[in-house]
Amino acid sequence: MVLWGAVLGALLAAIVVCLCLPGLLRQRKPQEPPLDKGPVPLLGHAMAFRKNAFEFLKGMWTKHGDVFTVQLGGQYFTFIMDPLSFGPIIKESQKKLDFVKYSQQLVLKVFGYQSVEGDIQMIHLASTKYLMGAGLEVLNTAMLDSLSLVMLGPKGWSPDASCWHEDGLFHFCYNILFKAGYLSLFGYTKDKEQDLLRAEEIFVKFRRFDLLFPRFVYNLLGPREWLEVAQLQHLFHKTLSVKHSLERDSMSTWLCYMLRRLREQGIAPAMQDKFIFMMLWASQGNTGPTSFWALLFLMKHPEAMQAVREEAIQVLGEARLEPKKFFSFKFSALKHTPVLDSVMEETLRLKAAPTLFRVVESDYTLKMASGQEYLLRRGDKVALFPYLSVHMDPEIHPEPTTFKYDRFLNSNGSRKVDFYKAGKKIHHYIMPWGSGVSICPGRFFALSEIKLFVLLMVTYFDLVLVDPDIPVPPCDPDRWGFGISQPSYEVCFRYRLKPLE
Ligand code: HEM
């Protein structure tokens, strides 16, 4: 028995060594980018990357220059830091640099969803039909109704709402955007009060999952947290299930269309439930945090707040609520707000920090804008982290850490799109939505809902920070690479509906 144990142990060790040997022995070949395998065999730089990806990549960039390959937990990632060289990577065909494989593994782990061929095209088609153009106009109306319901309650304005209230700004924004976005996309039942309670319950669970998410992705949870994540996944699959969805009568055409396509392909209902969970995450994880940063920047920069308010009055007029009434809003206004648009772009520049990945499908020659060429190996990953290489580049965006509300405005008040690096016009001057095949298909709806919320807040409400001197919180370092950053502490504020004159 003991002998068998020893043999088995030796066999396992031999298998592990064989599997890991290529990684351990890997050496940089001529024409390959600088290779940094990190201090720990197999783990490489994983710990430093997970602790603070921003600082880690800054260090690697200084050490190796614009292109480098790092080992992270046994996998090799080539980071490209020169935005003038992004074009060919973003435009490259799926056959050479594949986006689907990487995302398939991630969504299986996080949502339990097993993607099938054509999923991404189906999601993008549904989004083009129903989250843009005429489809977006329908959703904007649903979003205004949902914001009214969530912010004023089912009976509309009550005198109580004109008293001052205090809350954490991050919680306030995330909670409202989540509930209104969830109800607009996932639908209502006939009982609005119940719907609100249910949306609140789902938000609480969502936030818990959200907090565990970065360490879950990096396999850093303790045993209890693993269990909690599994329970939360199960709960989301159950509460968002297709069976329950059928009880809701105003599910968005976006979601209806995608579920119908999955049904037609014979995808089992249990897998459809997991798909819905994935869509909840994609649609609700970033809008609340973005609204928080936008409102906080406005409150910290009175000149910006004044410019946005003046623009809002110009396009919407002065807004006051009569008792028992809901918000009214001219949707055409959303197309005529260059100042708010600039505030949004500046907020996303300062706070959107996704990492974009592609898998190298066959040995690949990377052509840099400088003319230099690098060989990338099949199976490695190519990664872009535009927050550091674009958003924070002082050549593209002078004083990059400062919030300038008019950074994206020309002197004549129109949208500024001309930004330069090394004397060349740069196409990707901010990349909050990713780019190319994997660009966020919900970006137009996301911007509309956030702008709608911010406009309601600045026109209908009085807002003040409890401590006007509180600094803008730094980003939580755990979340670099996961989309919109979250603050490392809460900011308290007071708000009230503007009283009737
Ligand atoms: C401020 C809000 C948002 C930000 C910053 C954001 C950003 C992103 C980013 C960076 C990606 C991944 C791109 C890549 O991997 O290359 C993504 C994917 C996605 N987003 Fe958004 N997003 C936001 C809101 C939304 C909304 C409101 C929806 C839907 C209603 C949505 C739907 C999706 C979907 C379905 C994907 C996956 C697409 C795919 O697999 O190709 N997003 N988003």
Boltz pocket constraint, residues with backbone or C-beta under 6 A from the ligand:
constraints:
  - pocket:
      binder: B
      contacts: [[A, 103], [A, 120], [A, 123], [A, 131], [A, 279], [A, 282], [A, 283], [A, 284], [A, 286], [A, 287], [A, 290], [A, 352], [A, 354], [A, 355], [A, 356], [A, 357], [A, 431], [A, 432], [A, 433], [A, 434], [A, 435], [A, 437], [A, 438], [A, 439], [A, 440], [A, 441], [A, 442], [A, 443], [A, 445], [A, 446], [A, 483], [A, 484]]
      max_distance: 6.0
